[in-house]
Amino acid sequence: MAISGLMLVTIALSLFGMDLLMNRYVDRTADLNEVNGAEMYRYPFDNIDGRLLDQYGGWLEIVDEAGSVIYVKGSKEDDIVQYSGAQLYAKLDILRNDDSIHYHAYPVEGPRGEAYVMLWKIPERLEMVSTAFGLFAALFAVLLFVALYVYARYSVRQIKKPLQQIVDGIKEMEHLNYKKRLDFSAEQEFAEIREAFNKMAERLQSTSAEKEAAEHHKRNMLLHLSHDLKTPITSILGYSQLLLETKEADEGLRRKYVQYMYDKSAYMSHLIQDLFELAKLDDPQLKLNRETVNMAEWFRHMLAECYPELEAKGFQLEAHIPEEPLPVRLDKRHMNRVAANLIGNALKYNPPGTTLYASCERRGGYAVLVLGDDGTGVPEQIRDHIFDEFVRGHSGVKDNTGLGLAICKKIITLHQGTIELLEDPSYSTLFRISLPCEHEAARGASRRT
């Protein structure tokens, strides 16, 4: 559209310039509005003023009332000697004139008052047409060159800015600076490149942040793991050396040392088992052994299994589990681990007399399980990180590896569910687990497929 517009403007300017140059410098035709035929006309006809003929060319004809040419002044270049009324009218009409001669008519009178017409006939010269065409071609070429040059400069400026930004963006990417974004206004093609670049930069930035977070998590995990293994191993080495060096130690002291070594070994075994479980849950090839389970019945059964231990520790149980079936597709072995971890934490970290709260209900397309207690609660400083690895709320517990809740979260996530720590005025610790009911789980699986 821009090129077409430039062509049309160039043609219009060239025609205007050609007409101006032809009229002013080349084909200096008379200004007919200023020519007075009465001043040219003389009688007898030989006395007609012919200076305009010498200046602008053509010839003069005197036409009588019958349309006959009765006198010619100048060099006649046609063979018309008689005009009909219609023919003369047609010759005077530039749109109906079928020859290359311009007719200008002036009414004059004969010697006895006869109505004559003086025709000034100016032929259109071929050389003038060639000159006009040459002028038009020259002006068109010059103006088109100028127009294209200006448009090219403008286009280059319009293209240079986005190209420069794209180059700068790529250089930033080479230096791993993924925060760079392109911001310019341009045509559709460059706009598409801008959007694609910004989306790519956003993905790379997100991936880089995730990679950095994963590296940080990996370093922290190795640090925690080395610390958690170093302490018991050092203790086991120390007590084993004491046993070797204390040959005459009594049986009570020896049992104390062996018991301490056993406790530390059991803790390491528990830690290694949890790490192994955590690693398996992170394996993308892991397949859950799912089956349709009545969530309410399963939860009731888990509480019943733990009830003797609750009674032994002096806990109170407040349970709200409906009789209505809640069908959920789950892996019972892994979900048993979740329930055992949460109930076990309540038993380990709270004093006798604590109330254990448990409920299960359907909310929309989800089975919602709530489990908590009114005991000591979770320290405020770790509430936001309670599901991270090696986060411990009660460091006084000997066999606390800090991996239990992290394992629970991974298991729940594999079931397309959520687990969260709630704020509640009645219960200091309250976990809510939401799992899709059977038909919702099947629908989600079909969407992923």
Order of alpha helices (4+ residues) and beta strands (2+ residues): alpha-alpha-alpha-beta-beta-alpha-beta-beta-alpha-alpha-alpha-beta-alpha-beta-beta-alpha-beta-beta-alpha-beta-beta-alpha
